[in-house]
Amino acid sequence: MKIDSILVIADKQNAEQKALLHSASMAAKFGASLHIVAFIYEDLASLAKELDSTQVDDIKAKLLLAHQQWLNHKITELKIDANLTSEVVWEKDISRWVKQQSKTTHYDLIVKTGHRSEGAFYVPTDWHLMRNGVTPVMLVAEKKWRKKRAIMVALDMATQVKSKQALNQKLVDAAATLGTITGMPVHYCCSVAISPVLKDLGLIDKNKTLKRAKELYMPALQKMLGENAVSTEQIHIKAGDASTVIPSLASKVQAELVVIGSVGRKGVRAKLMGNTAESVLALLKTDVLIIQP
């Protein structure tokens, strides 16, 4: 994973500005440049009834200037020492702007503070970025369990779909790069789905199923790792649904960052079902790096 250019979404509502701090740290490690963007939008349509267009434009300009002054102050206050540019954009739909911007300007990574409390039928900016972005997205945790010291990558080793198998390799490569840069160990999480109904009926033997999975997954994973030596203690093949296995294991290994793939469902099916990356976000209290095929 090569990171030369990072797009950072600054959030005025986040008092600690963790996305800014985290992106500055990554820029220092990778020698990357930062483009920091803050967004502002107010519905000024009602003012058009009382003021002329010039006055409305003047109000908009003043709001933009005040927001830019806040952003400049925050960058100075946090002592972000990096090759950076910044701007304030008048835009209500952040994900749409990011998608359009990514078509004309290449970024290796998008960094944003993650918000994980929305309802099932509401699709916030985080979800849109995960589904529609071609650039890896890092959602920085607002709160964490404790001081972390590891990276964990979640893999779908059961898939027979070639694009998902290729995505597994991208996840492994990204985690290996981040592990080398940060000096943190990398743990590999593979979940094995077992029907609780069939298990309770005695139609599936959990231990035998796990044993078969390990016999299949271990050689495949070692092939993906290539020359990267990994101890068996860093490979975790667990029975259960990925949405529960991933957060549980992340807590156990004290992960600071979880690397996960997102295949990007769209429409009503996405709102009702989501995908693994989205379903675990509500439970993970770590930073999350989402990579798409």
C-alpha positions in Angstrom: 0.0 0.0 0.0 1.6 3.3 -1.1 0.4 6.5 0.5 1.7 9.7 -1.1 -1.5 11.9 -0.9 -4.1 12.0 1.8 -7.5 13.7 1.7 -8.5 14.7 5.2 -12.1 15.6 6.1 -12.1 18.1 9.0 -15.1 18.0 11.3 -15.7 21.2 13.3 -18.0 19.2 15.7 -15.2 16.9 16.7 -13.5 18.8 19.6 -10.3 16.7 19.6 -9.9 16.7 15.8 -8.7 13.1 15.8 -8.8 12.8 12.0 -6.4 15.8 11.6 -4.0 14.4 14.2 -4.1 10.9 12.8 -3.6 12.0 9.2 -0.6 14.2 10.3 0.9 11.2 12.0 0.5 9.1 8.9 1.9 11.9 6.6 5.0 11.9 8.8 5.4 8.1 8.6 4.8 7.9 4.8 6.1 11.2 3.7 2.7 12.0 2.3 1.1 15.3 1.5 -2.2 16.4 3.1 -5.2 18.2 1.6 -7.5 19.2 4.4 -11.1 20.0 3.6 -13.8 21.4 5.9 -17.4 21.6 4.8 -20.1 24.2 5.5 -23.6 24.5 4.3 -26.6 26.6 5.3 -29.9 26.8 3.6 -30.1 30.5 2.6 -33.2 30.2 0.4 -35.4 31.8 3.0 -33.1 34.9 3.0 -33.7 35.4 -0.7 -37.2 36.7 0.2 -35.7 39.4 2.4 -32.4 40.2 0.8 -31.1 40.6 -2.8 -28.7 38.1 -4.3 -25.7 40.2 -3.6 -26.5 40.4 0.1 -27.1 36.6 0.2 -23.7 36.0 -1.5 -22.1 38.3 1.0 -23.5 36.3 3.9 -22.2 33.1 2.2 -18.8 34.6 1.7 -18.6 35.6 5.4 -19.6 32.1 6.6 -16.9 30.6 4.3 -14.3 33.0 5.6 -15.1 32.3 9.2 -14.9 28.6 8.6 -11.6 29.0 6.8 -10.2 31.0 9.7 -11.3 28.3 12.1 -9.6 25.7 10.0 -6.4 27.7 9.7 -6.4 28.2 13.5 -6.9 24.5 14.2 -4.1 23.5 11.8 -1.8 26.0 13.6 -3.0 25.0 17.1 -2.4 21.3 16.4 1.1 22.0 15.1 0.6 19.9 12.0 4.0 19.9 10.3 3.4 18.5 6.9 3.2 19.4 3.2 -0.4 20.5 3.2 -3.1 22.5 1.5 -6.5 23.4 2.8 -9.9 24.6 1.7 -13.4 25.2 2.9 -16.2 23.9 0.6 -19.8 25.0 0.5 -21.5 21.6 0.2 -24.3 19.7 1.9 -23.5 16.3 0.4 -19.9 15.5 1.5 -19.7 12.1 -0.1 -20.8 13.4 -3.4 -18.1 16.1 -3.4 -15.5 13.5 -2.4 -16.5 11.2 -5.2 -16.3 14.0 -7.8 -13.0 15.3 -6.4 -11.5 11.8 -6.6 -12.3 11.7 -10.3 -10.0 14.7 -11.0 -7.5 14.4 -8.1 -5.8 11.2 -7.0 -5.7 10.4 -3.3 -4.2 7.3 -1.8 -6.3 7.6 1.4 -9.3 9.5 2.8 -9.2 10.1 6.5 -12.4 11.0 8.4 -13.7 10.8 12.0 -16.1 7.9 12.1 -19.7 8.4 13.2 -21.4 5.1 14.1 -24.7 5.7 15.8 -27.1 6.1 12.9 -30.3 4.1 12.4 -30.7 1.2 10.0 -32.5 3.2 7.3 -30.3 6.3 7.4 -27.3 6.1 5.2 -24.8 8.7 6.4 -21.6 10.0 4.8 -19.5 7.2 6.2 -21.6 4.5 4.5 -21.6 6.4 1.2 -17.8 6.7 1.3 -17.4 3.0 1.9 -19.8 2.0 -0.8 -19.0 4.4 -3.6 -15.4 5.5 -3.1 -12.6 4.0 -5.1 -10.1 5.3 -2.5 -9.4 3.5 0.8 -11.2 5.2 3.7 -9.9 5.4 7.2 -12.5 6.1 9.8 -10.8 7.4 13.0 -12.4 6.3 16.2 -13.9 9.0 18.4 -13.6 6.7 21.5 -11.4 3.7 22.1 -11.4 0.8 24.6 -7.9 1.3 25.8 -4.4 2.0 24.6 -4.0 -0.3 21.6 -0.9 -1.8 20.1 -1.7 -4.0 17.1 -3.2 -4.1 13.6 -5.9 -6.7 12.7 -7.0 -7.5 9.2 -10.3 -9.3 8.6 -10.3 -11.7 5.6 -13.1 -13.6 3.8 -11.2 -16.8 3.2 -14.3 -18.8 2.2 -15.1 -16.7 -0.9 -14.8 -18.3 -4.3 -15.4 -14.9 -6.1 -12.2 -13.8 -7.7 -12.7 -10.1 -7.1 -13.1 -10.9 -3.4 -10.0 -13.1 -3.4 -8.1 -10.2 -5.0 -9.5 -7.9 -2.3 -8.2 -10.3 0.4 -4.7 -9.9 -1.1 -5.1 -6.1 -1.1 -6.0 -6.2 2.6 -3.1 -8.4 3.5 -0.7 -6.1 1.6 -2.1 -2.9 3.2 -1.9 -4.4 6.7 1.7 -5.6 6.1 2.8 -2.1 4.9 1.1 -0.4 7.9 2.6 -2.9 10.2 6.1 -2.2 8.9 5.6 1.6 9.1 4.2 1.6 12.6 6.1 -1.3 14.1 2.9 -2.9 15.2 2.2 -6.6 14.9 -0.5 -7.7 12.4 -3.1 -10.2 13.3 -5.2 -12.1 10.7 -8.9 -12.8 11.4 -10.9 -15.4 9.5 -14.4 -16.2 10.6 -16.1 -19.5 9.8 -19.9 -19.3 9.6 -21.6 -22.1 11.3 -25.4 -22.3 11.5 -26.4 -22.4 15.2 -29.6 -24.3 14.3 -27.7 -27.1 12.5 -25.1 -27.1 15.3 -27.8 -27.5 18.0 -29.4 -30.3 16.0 -26.0 -32.1 15.9 -25.8 -31.9 12.1 -22.6 -29.9 12.2 -19.6 -30.6 14.4 -18.0 -27.2 15.2 -14.6 -28.6 16.0 -14.4 -30.7 12.7 -15.6 -27.7 10.7 -12.9 -25.5 12.2 -10.3 -28.1 11.6 -11.2 -28.4 7.9 -11.3 -24.6 7.6 -7.8 -24.3 9.1 -6.5 -27.0 6.7 -7.8 -25.0 3.8 -7.2 -21.4 4.9 -3.7 -21.7 6.4 -1.9 -22.6 3.1 -3.9 -20.0 1.2 -3.1 -17.3 3.8 0.6 -18.2 3.8 0.6 -17.9 0.0 -0.9 -14.4 0.3 1.7 -13.4 2.9 4.6 -14.4 0.7 7.9 -13.8 2.4 6.2 -12.0 5.4 6.8 -14.4 8.3 3.9 -14.6 10.7 3.6 -16.7 13.8 0.6 -19.0 14.2 -0.4 -16.9 17.2 -1.2 -14.1 14.8 -3.6 -16.1 12.7 -7.0 -16.5 14.2 -9.6 -18.8 12.6 -12.8 -18.5 14.6 -16.3 -19.9 14.4 -19.2 -17.4 14.2 -20.6 -14.6 12.2 -18.0 -12.0 11.0 -19.9 -9.2 12.5 -19.4 -10.6 16.0 -16.1 -12.4 15.5 -14.2 -9.3 14.2 -15.1 -6.9 17.1 -14.5 -9.6 19.7 -11.1 -10.5 18.3 -10.1 -6.9 17.9 -10.7 -6.4 21.6 -8.7 -9.5 22.5 -5.6 -8.6 20.5 -5.9 -4.9 21.5 -6.1 -3.7 17.9 -5.5 0.0 17.3 -6.6 -0.4 13.6 -8.8 -2.9 11.9 -8.4 -3.4 8.1 -11.5 -4.6 6.4 -12.9 -4.9 2.9 -16.2 -3.5 1.6 -17.9 -4.8 -1.5 -20.4 -1.9 -1.6 -24.0 -2.9 -1.9 -26.3 -0.2 -3.2 -30.0 0.7 -3.0 -32.7 -0.7 -0.7 -30.8 -4.0 -0.3 -27.8 -2.1 1.1 -30.1 -0.1 3.6 -31.7 -3.3 4.8 -28.6 -5.6 4.9 -25.5 -3.5 4.8 -22.3 -5.5 4.5 -19.7 -6.9 6.9 -17.8 -3.6 7.1 -20.9 -1.6 8.0 -22.3 -4.1 10.5 -19.1 -4.2 12.5 -18.6 -0.4 12.7 -21.2 0.0 15.4 -19.3 -2.4 17.6 -15.7 -1.6 16.8 -14.1 1.1 18.9 -10.9 1.1 16.9 -9.7 3.0 13.8 -11.0 1.2 10.7 -9.4 1.2 7.2 -12.0 0.2 4.6 -10.6 -1.0 1.2 -12.7 -1.7 -1.8 -12.0 -4.1 -4.7 
